[in-house]
Structure formats: structure tokens, C-alpha cells
Amino acid sequence: MFKGRKGFITGAAVILVVSITACAAFASVGEQKTIDSVSEVKALHIDTRYVPLPDINSEKVVEHKIHDNQIIINGVISSNTQGYARVLQQNPEAILLVDEKGTYIAVGRIERNGGYSDICITKYDSNGRELKRQTYGGSDFDWANAAKYNPQIGIVISGISQSSDGDFANKSNSPFVACINPETLEVRWISSVQIADWVFHVSDEAVYIVRNEGEKYNGKGELKLSIVKFDGEGNKIWATEPLSQWICGITELKDGRVIGIQKLSDHQAVEKSGAINCYSKDGGKLLTFEADCYGDIEPTNDGGFFVVSVRNIKTIPQPLYISSIWYDTETVVTKYDKNYKIEWRKTYDRIKDAIGVDSVLPLSDGSVALEE
């Protein structure tokens, strides 16, 4: 969809889960019958916590269509060539990047004897021919959660290493962030700070990650998350004060200010679902304000930024161990100016009453590209 799509659930996986759950919910023991999916789904209890967001100045939106011969790779519009198809076929589960030369960079996982796994980075030319391959890891499990490319800094990956003797060796089961030379694929630097999930942003001069203030991030207890800034050499520049809510996205604006998007807890007594935290280029807190929705964030050339959120329109409640399943979703794009004021907002829901995410790519010039 665009940079940092990690929050979006792929349609195939959701359809599979919905199909399995629907069979379990509708099928009677010892009885076979044909299900009218439309009438049956309409008869289900639908979660009504959804509140529509009105469009704001939507006539100001400049939209572009992604053509059949184009493809979006980690937020970059590229040509949909046979070389891309070959790389995708060889690396179906890898994180795919593309550099300014049209070289493909696949960051994936490779299995070793004994069932363990390592991180593998492979470079391909524009025709899909392999140029270079490098494997990273140790005697235990190592894997990457996310990867980004910047021509000034290189390949930045975040992940988890359970190896005490590998390339990213640190304490057992510890998250890390690492910078890789895009030409040689050698490791430039590693930081073993406790990263909560895979959220980070890479600009021409800095890497932004999320760190948990606890001794070890294990997904339990109170969240104490901080945004941490590293320079291009991996040196820590500053860290924000601990934040108690989940951080969904980070970006650096044109003037060096840093924006962090948070998801507010569903159990909080708040009218809005997200919060926007603004910091100076030196890491000082400027302000915080609530937002109607949360999601990924991208800067624009005019000093403002986009927030792109996927919202559940309808969900089918399930037992506690499943929670709920998406029944319908919408994509909300909000454009803020450099003074944090909403310029416009538009909702996209091309696929009505069905599982499907509208793919919207925010562009640095303030327009958006729509993927059919």
C-alpha cells in the first residue's frame, strides 16, 4: 500500500479465517445445508462501535491511478516488469525494496538444517537476475520484521535474534535494529535496544525506532514506549519521554520536526481513537492532540503530513480467543498542514460490504495514488 504497511491484514489470510469461522458458526452437527452467504451474514450481529468520519474539503484531493504496468514496492511506484515478477515468485514472503537504480532487494527468511532460521538479503537487477546474497544469523532463530531503504543510509532492518553467537548476537530473544551496506551487504552497525514491534522511519540523516523502557519487551505489563533517534552511524541522538499507548507510525517532517502517531486504548474514556505527538528536531515535546483515527504517516514537501488509517466498519464478534473478524473496512486519508491543521480528509471504500482494503499511496507532493 505504502511505506509501513505492516498494520494491514492481507485479504487471503482474512478470507481463510472468515471461511473457517463461518463454517463453524453456521454448520449444524450432523446436518448438511447450503448457506445463502448474503442473508446469513446480514442475520449476524454486527459490531456497532463504528462511527463514520465525514469527509473534509474532499474536492481538494488530487488523485492518480496506478496503471496495470505499475506496481507499489514499499511505498515506491515502480514498473511492473517480468524481472519484478521473477523476484516476487522467488521471494513470495520476503519484504521487497527497490533502490534508485531499479535494483530489487529482498529481505527474507531462510531455513537451516535443524529447523532454525536465518535472515537472508538478496539483490536482483531489474531483469530479476541475482546479483548478491548474504545470510545473517547464528545457531538459533533469527528473523526480520521490517526493512526500509534509504540511499544515504542504506538498508535498515528490525527483527529478533535468539542467537547469542550470530551476526546480531545479543541477549536471548532480543529485538534489534541494524544497518546494512546496500552495495556489499555487510553489516554497518547494530543496536540491541528493546524495540517494540517494527515501527521505525528512515530519513536521509536519521533512523527512528520505538524502544520499550522495560528491561525486556515481552508484550506483558504496562507499555512504556519511547521514540529513539539514531544518526546514520547508529549513534543515539535522543529519546522521548515514555508513552503509555501503542505507537503506530513515525515520520520526520521537512523542517526536522518528528511526528509520532499513537493508538489510544479501546478502554479509555476518549472521544477519538488516536493521538498525534509532535517533537522538535532536538527531541523536545511540542504538543499532543487527539485525532479521529490513527495509522501510518508520511511527510509532504510543503512541511505537512498524511495519516492513512484502515478502520473496521463492521466486525463479526467471535469467542474471546478470536475477538472479532473484519467484515468490512474503509481507508481514511487525512492531510495535515505544517501547523497540524486538517486541510482535507477523504474516505475510500470501493469494496462495499465485503473484505477488502482500498490501497492508497500518499505522495510527497500532497497528492495520492490509488491502486485498483
C-alpha positions as CSV (number, residue, x, y, z in Angstrom):
1,M,0.0,0.0,0.0
2,F,2.7,2.5,1.1
3,K,5.6,2.7,3.4
4,G,4.9,0.8,6.6
5,R,2.0,-1.3,5.5
6,K,2.6,-3.7,8.4
7,G,-0.7,-2.9,10.0
8,F,-2.8,-4.1,7.2
9,I,-4.1,-7.7,7.0
10,T,-3.8,-9.4,3.7
11,G,-7.1,-10.4,2.1
12,A,-6.2,-14.0,1.5
13,A,-5.4,-14.7,5.2
14,V,-8.6,-12.9,6.4
15,I,-10.8,-14.7,3.8
16,L,-9.4,-18.0,5.0
17,V,-10.1,-17.2,8.7
18,V,-13.6,-15.9,7.8
19,S,-14.3,-19.0,5.8
20,I,-13.3,-21.3,8.6
21,T,-15.2,-19.3,11.2
22,A,-18.3,-19.1,9.1
23,C,-18.3,-22.9,8.6
24,A,-18.0,-23.4,12.4
25,A,-20.7,-20.8,13.1
26,F,-23.3,-21.9,10.5
27,A,-22.8,-25.7,10.2
28,S,-25.2,-27.8,12.4
29,V,-24.0,-31.1,13.9
30,G,-25.0,-33.9,11.6
31,E,-26.8,-31.6,9.2
32,Q,-25.8,-30.5,5.7
33,K,-27.3,-27.5,4.1
34,T,-26.5,-24.8,1.5
35,I,-25.8,-21.4,3.1
36,D,-27.0,-18.2,1.5
37,S,-23.9,-16.1,2.4
38,V,-25.6,-12.7,2.0
39,S,-28.7,-13.5,4.0
40,E,-26.7,-15.4,6.7
41,V,-24.2,-12.6,7.1
42,K,-26.9,-10.0,7.4
43,A,-28.5,-12.0,10.1
44,L,-25.3,-12.0,12.2
45,H,-24.9,-9.5,15.0
46,I,-22.6,-6.7,13.7
47,D,-20.5,-4.6,16.0
48,T,-21.9,-1.1,16.1
49,R,-19.0,0.8,17.7
50,Y,-18.1,2.2,14.3
51,V,-18.7,5.9,13.9
52,P,-18.5,7.4,10.3
53,L,-16.0,10.2,9.7
54,P,-17.2,12.9,7.5
55,D,-15.1,14.0,4.5
56,I,-13.5,17.4,4.8
57,N,-12.7,19.5,1.8
58,S,-12.5,16.3,-0.3
59,E,-12.8,18.3,-3.5
60,K,-9.1,19.4,-2.8
61,V,-7.8,15.9,-3.2
62,V,-5.6,15.3,-6.2
63,E,-5.8,11.6,-7.2
64,H,-3.7,9.5,-9.6
65,K,-4.5,5.9,-10.7
66,I,-1.8,3.2,-10.6
67,H,-1.7,1.7,-14.1
68,D,-1.5,-2.0,-15.0
69,N,2.2,-1.6,-15.8
70,Q,3.0,-0.1,-12.4
71,I,3.4,-1.7,-9.0
72,I,3.9,-0.3,-5.5
73,I,7.0,-1.6,-3.7
74,N,7.3,-0.5,-0.1
75,G,5.9,2.9,-0.9
76,V,7.7,3.4,-4.2
77,I,5.9,3.3,-7.6
78,S,7.9,1.1,-9.9
79,S,7.4,-0.7,-13.3
80,N,5.6,-4.0,-13.2
81,T,8.2,-5.9,-15.3
82,Q,9.0,-9.5,-15.9
83,G,12.0,-9.0,-13.6
84,Y,9.8,-7.9,-10.8
85,A,7.6,-11.0,-11.3
86,R,10.6,-13.3,-11.2
87,V,11.8,-11.7,-7.9
88,L,8.3,-11.9,-6.4
89,Q,8.0,-15.5,-7.4
90,Q,11.3,-16.4,-5.8
91,N,10.6,-14.4,-2.6
92,P,6.8,-14.6,-2.0
93,E,7.1,-13.9,1.7
94,A,10.1,-11.5,1.7
95,I,10.0,-7.8,2.3
96,L,10.7,-6.3,-1.1
97,L,12.6,-3.0,-1.5
98,V,13.7,-1.1,-4.6
99,D,16.6,1.4,-4.9
100,E,17.1,4.4,-7.1
101,K,18.8,2.2,-9.8
102,G,15.8,-0.2,-10.1
103,T,17.7,-2.9,-8.1
104,Y,15.4,-5.2,-6.1
105,I,16.3,-6.0,-2.5
106,A,14.5,-9.0,-0.9
107,V,14.8,-9.3,2.9
108,G,13.5,-12.7,3.9
109,R,14.0,-15.8,6.0
110,I,15.9,-18.9,5.1
111,E,15.7,-22.3,6.9
112,R,18.8,-24.2,8.0
113,N,19.4,-27.7,9.0
114,G,17.8,-28.5,12.3
115,G,14.7,-26.3,11.6
116,Y,16.4,-23.0,12.7
117,S,16.2,-19.9,10.5
118,D,18.5,-17.0,9.5
119,I,17.9,-13.7,7.8
120,C,18.7,-13.6,4.1
121,I,19.1,-10.4,2.0
122,T,19.3,-10.9,-1.8
123,K,19.9,-8.3,-4.5
124,Y,18.5,-8.6,-8.1
125,D,18.9,-6.5,-11.1
126,S,15.9,-5.1,-13.0
127,N,15.6,-8.3,-15.0
128,G,15.4,-10.5,-11.9
129,R,18.9,-11.9,-12.1
130,E,20.5,-12.5,-8.7
131,L,23.5,-10.1,-8.0
132,K,24.4,-10.8,-4.5
133,R,23.2,-12.8,-1.5
134,Q,24.1,-12.6,2.2
135,T,22.8,-14.7,5.2
136,Y,22.8,-13.4,8.7
137,G,22.2,-15.2,12.0
138,G,23.6,-17.7,14.4
139,S,22.9,-21.1,15.9
140,D,19.3,-20.2,16.9
141,F,16.3,-18.4,15.3
142,D,16.9,-15.0,13.7
143,W,14.2,-13.1,11.6
144,A,13.4,-9.7,10.3
145,N,10.1,-7.9,11.0
146,A,10.6,-4.9,8.7
147,A,13.0,-3.3,6.3
148,K,13.5,0.1,4.7
149,Y,15.9,1.5,2.2
150,N,17.4,5.0,2.0
151,P,20.1,5.9,-0.5
152,Q,22.0,7.9,2.1
153,I,21.9,5.5,5.0
154,G,21.4,2.1,3.4
155,I,19.2,-0.9,4.2
156,V,17.7,-0.7,7.7
157,I,16.1,-3.8,9.2
158,S,14.5,-4.6,12.5
159,G,13.9,-8.0,13.9
160,I,14.5,-10.5,16.7
161,S,17.6,-12.7,17.3
162,Q,17.6,-15.7,19.6
163,S,21.2,-16.4,18.8
164,S,24.0,-15.5,21.2
165,D,26.7,-16.2,18.6
166,G,25.4,-14.7,15.4
167,D,25.6,-11.5,13.3
168,F,23.0,-9.8,15.5
169,A,24.1,-11.6,18.7
170,N,22.6,-10.1,21.9
171,K,20.6,-11.2,24.9
172,S,18.4,-14.2,24.1
173,N,15.2,-13.4,22.3
174,S,16.1,-9.7,22.0
175,P,14.9,-7.3,19.3
176,F,17.5,-5.4,17.3
177,V,17.8,-2.8,14.6
178,A,20.7,-3.0,12.1
179,C,22.0,-1.0,9.1
180,I,23.3,-2.9,6.1
181,N,25.6,-1.6,3.3
182,P,23.4,-1.8,0.2
183,E,26.4,-2.5,-2.1
184,T,28.4,-5.1,-0.1
185,L,25.5,-6.3,2.2
186,E,27.9,-6.0,5.1
187,V,26.6,-5.0,8.5
188,R,27.4,-1.4,9.2
189,W,26.0,-1.2,12.8
190,I,23.7,-2.9,15.2
191,S,21.7,-1.7,18.2
192,S,20.1,-4.1,20.6
193,V,17.7,-1.7,22.2
194,Q,14.4,-3.2,23.1
195,I,12.2,-2.4,20.1
196,A,8.5,-2.8,20.5
197,D,7.3,-4.2,17.2
198,W,8.7,-3.0,13.9
199,V,7.8,0.7,13.7
200,F,10.5,3.0,12.5
201,H,11.3,5.7,9.9
202,V,14.5,6.3,7.9
203,S,15.3,9.8,6.6
204,D,18.5,10.9,4.8
205,E,20.3,11.5,8.1
206,A,18.5,9.6,10.8
207,V,16.8,6.3,11.8
208,Y,13.8,6.4,14.2
209,I,12.7,3.4,16.2
210,V,10.5,2.5,19.1
211,R,12.0,1.3,22.3
212,N,10.4,-0.2,25.4
213,E,11.7,1.2,28.6
214,G,11.4,-2.1,30.4
215,E,14.4,-4.4,30.8
216,K,12.9,-6.8,28.2
217,Y,10.0,-6.4,25.9
218,N,7.7,-9.4,26.3
219,G,4.3,-8.0,25.4
220,K,3.1,-8.0,29.0
221,G,2.6,-5.3,31.6
222,E,2.3,-1.6,31.1
223,L,3.7,-0.1,27.9
224,K,6.5,2.4,28.3
225,L,7.4,3.2,24.8
226,S,9.9,5.9,23.6
227,I,10.8,7.2,20.2
228,V,14.5,7.0,19.7
229,K,16.6,8.8,17.1
230,F,19.9,7.4,15.7
231,D,22.2,9.1,13.3
232,G,23.4,7.4,10.1
233,E,26.2,5.7,12.1
234,G,24.0,4.2,14.7
235,N,24.7,6.7,17.5
236,K,21.8,7.5,19.7
237,I,20.9,11.2,19.4
238,W,17.8,11.5,21.7
239,A,14.8,9.6,23.1
240,T,11.4,10.9,24.0
241,E,9.7,10.5,27.4
242,P,7.9,7.2,27.9
243,L,4.5,7.0,26.2
244,S,1.8,4.7,27.6
245,Q,0.0,4.0,24.3
246,W,1.0,1.9,21.3
247,I,2.9,3.8,18.6
248,C,1.7,3.1,15.1
249,G,3.9,5.4,13.0
250,I,6.8,7.8,13.0
251,T,8.0,10.4,10.5
252,E,10.3,13.3,10.1
253,L,8.9,16.5,8.6
254,K,10.7,18.7,6.2
255,D,11.9,21.1,8.9
256,G,13.2,18.3,11.2
257,R,10.2,18.0,13.5
258,V,9.2,14.5,14.4
259,I,5.6,13.2,14.5
260,G,4.5,10.0,16.3
261,I,1.0,8.5,15.8
262,Q,-0.5,6.6,18.7
263,K,-3.5,4.3,19.0
264,L,-5.5,5.1,22.2
265,S,-6.8,2.2,24.2
266,D,-10.3,1.0,23.5
267,H,-10.9,1.0,27.2
268,Q,-10.1,4.7,27.6
269,A,-12.9,7.2,28.0
270,V,-11.9,9.3,25.0
271,E,-13.9,10.6,22.1
272,K,-11.2,10.0,19.5
273,S,-9.2,6.9,18.7
274,G,-5.7,8.3,18.1
275,A,-3.2,10.8,19.3
276,I,-0.6,12.8,17.4
277,N,2.6,13.7,19.3
278,C,4.9,16.4,17.9
279,Y,8.6,16.8,18.8
280,S,11.2,19.4,17.8
281,K,14.3,18.3,15.8
282,D,16.1,18.1,19.2
283,G,13.5,15.7,20.7
284,G,11.7,18.3,22.9
285,K,8.0,17.8,23.2
286,L,6.0,20.4,21.3
287,L,2.4,19.3,21.7
288,T,-0.1,16.4,21.7
289,F,-3.6,16.3,20.4
290,E,-6.2,13.7,19.8
291,A,-7.1,12.5,16.3
292,D,-10.1,10.8,14.8
293,C,-8.1,7.9,13.5
294,Y,-4.5,6.5,13.7
295,G,-2.3,4.7,11.2
296,D,0.7,5.1,9.0
297,I,2.2,8.6,8.5
298,E,4.1,10.2,5.6
299,P,5.6,13.7,5.2
300,T,4.9,16.0,2.3
301,N,7.1,18.6,0.6
302,D,5.0,21.5,1.9
303,G,6.0,20.7,5.5
304,G,2.8,18.8,6.4
305,F,2.0,15.2,6.5
306,F,-0.5,12.4,5.7
307,V,-2.2,10.0,8.1
308,V,-3.6,6.9,6.4
309,S,-5.8,4.6,8.5
310,V,-7.7,1.4,7.9
311,R,-10.9,1.3,10.0
312,N,-13.2,-1.5,10.8
313,I,-16.7,-0.6,9.5
314,K,-18.3,-3.8,10.6
315,T,-16.9,-6.8,12.5
316,I,-18.5,-10.1,13.4
317,P,-18.0,-10.8,17.1
318,Q,-16.4,-14.2,17.9
319,P,-15.4,-16.1,21.1
320,L,-12.9,-14.4,23.4
321,Y,-9.9,-16.3,22.0
322,I,-10.7,-14.9,18.5
323,S,-12.0,-11.5,19.4
324,S,-13.6,-10.4,16.1
325,I,-13.3,-10.8,12.4
326,W,-13.3,-8.0,9.8
327,Y,-16.5,-7.9,7.8
328,D,-15.9,-4.6,6.1
329,T,-13.2,-1.9,6.2
330,E,-12.6,1.6,4.9
331,T,-9.4,3.6,4.3
332,V,-9.3,7.1,5.6
333,V,-6.7,9.6,4.3
334,T,-6.1,12.8,6.3
335,K,-3.9,15.6,5.1
336,Y,-2.4,17.9,7.8
337,D,-0.6,21.2,7.0
338,K,2.6,22.2,8.7
339,N,0.6,23.8,11.6
340,Y,-1.2,20.5,12.4
341,K,-4.4,21.7,10.9
342,I,-6.5,19.3,8.7
343,E,-6.5,20.5,5.1
344,W,-8.7,17.7,3.8
345,R,-9.9,14.2,4.6
346,K,-11.4,11.6,2.4
347,T,-12.8,8.1,3.0
348,Y,-12.3,5.2,0.5
349,D,-14.5,2.1,0.4
350,R,-14.6,0.8,-3.1
351,I,-15.5,-2.7,-2.0
352,K,-18.8,-2.4,-0.2
353,D,-19.9,-4.9,2.5
354,A,-17.0,-7.3,1.8
355,I,-13.5,-7.9,3.0
356,G,-11.0,-5.7,1.1
357,V,-8.7,-2.8,1.7
358,D,-8.5,0.2,-0.6
359,S,-4.9,0.7,-1.4
360,V,-4.0,4.4,-1.2
361,L,-0.4,5.7,-1.6
362,P,0.3,9.2,-0.3
363,L,2.8,11.1,-2.4
364,S,5.3,13.7,-1.2
365,D,3.7,16.4,-3.5
366,G,0.5,16.2,-1.5
367,S,-1.5,14.0,-3.9
368,V,-2.5,10.3,-3.6
369,A,-2.2,7.4,-5.9
370,L,-4.9,4.8,-6.0
371,E,-4.2,1.1,-6.7
372,E,-7.0,-0.8,-8.3
